[in-house]
Amino acid sequence: MTITPESAHDRSAPAVTLESDAGVARIVIAGTFSDAASALAQELLVDACDRGTVGVTLAVEADVGPDDHAVLTHLVDVAQRRCWAASCRLEVTAADPDVCEVLAAAGIWPTQV
């Protein structure tokens, strides 16, 4: 099942989706990362954790500019706390090696895909 927020139908909105299968949720952030993408991902994270999932994958496939590094690390921090509170595991994946470096500098070790 894939859930796309209503605002995602707006072409200027960030591409953030929730995919769910067999108790595992995958939140995919594509396109360009921004405050709006982070906010949508946090909304979907609440949905994913409220569903009683056993695990959440936060897949950062977006381009992350230097101005958004702090926003990204904050999003992952929120995801870690939300998943811990829901007793589900969190996996963070990133397609861009620069994103992996930004997260690693913040003490977050993503899987590069």
Backbone hydrogen bonds, N-H to C=O, Kabsch-Sander energy under -0.5 kcal/mol:
donor,donor_aa,acceptor,acceptor_aa,energy
3,I,18,L,-3.2
8,A,5,P,-1.8
9,H,6,E,-1.7
10,D,7,S,-1.3
11,R,9,H,-0.5
13,A,10,D,-1.9
15,A,30,A,-0.9
16,V,14,P,-1.1
17,T,28,V,-2.1
18,L,3,I,-2.5
19,E,17,T,-0.5
19,E,26,R,-3.0
20,S,1,M,-2.9
21,D,24,V,-2.4
24,V,21,D,-1.7
25,A,55,G,-2.6
26,R,19,E,-3.4
27,I,57,T,-3.0
28,V,17,T,-2.4
28,V,26,R,-0.6
29,I,27,I,-0.5
29,I,59,A,-2.9
30,A,15,A,-3.2
30,A,28,V,-0.6
33,F,63,D,-2.8
38,S,34,S,-2.2
39,A,35,D,-2.5
40,L,36,A,-2.4
41,A,37,A,-2.5
42,Q,38,S,-2.3
43,E,39,A,-2.0
44,L,40,L,-2.4
45,L,41,A,-2.1
46,V,42,Q,-1.9
47,D,43,E,-1.8
48,A,44,L,-2.9
49,C,45,L,-2.6
50,D,46,V,-2.2
51,R,47,D,-1.0
51,R,48,A,-0.6
52,G,49,C,-1.2
53,T,48,A,-1.0
54,V,23,G,-2.8
55,G,23,G,-1.2
56,V,89,R,-2.6
57,T,25,A,-2.7
58,L,56,V,-0.5
58,L,91,E,-3.0
59,A,27,I,-3.1
59,A,57,T,-0.8
60,V,58,L,-0.8
60,V,93,T,-3.2
61,E,29,I,-2.6
61,E,59,A,-1.1
62,A,29,I,-0.8
63,D,31,G,-2.7
65,G,63,D,-0.6
68,D,65,G,-1.8
69,H,66,P,-1.0
72,L,68,D,-2.3
73,T,69,H,-2.4
74,H,70,A,-2.1
75,L,71,V,-2.3
76,V,72,L,-2.3
77,D,73,T,-2.1
78,V,74,H,-2.7
79,A,75,L,-2.6
80,Q,76,V,-2.6
81,R,77,D,-2.2
82,R,78,V,-2.8
83,C,79,A,-2.6
84,W,80,Q,-2.3
85,A,81,R,-2.4
86,A,82,R,-1.5
87,S,84,W,-1.2
88,C,83,C,-2.4
89,R,54,V,-2.1
91,E,56,V,-2.6
93,T,58,L,-2.5
94,A,111,T,-2.1
95,A,60,V,-1.8
99,V,96,D,-0.5
100,C,96,D,-1.9
101,E,97,P,-2.1
102,V,98,D,-2.2
103,L,99,V,-2.4
104,A,100,C,-2.7
105,A,101,E,-2.3
106,A,102,V,-0.8
106,A,103,L,-0.6
107,G,104,A,-1.8
108,I,103,L,-2.8
109,W,107,G,-0.5
111,T,92,V,-2.8
112,Q,110,P,-0.5
113,V,94,A,-2.0
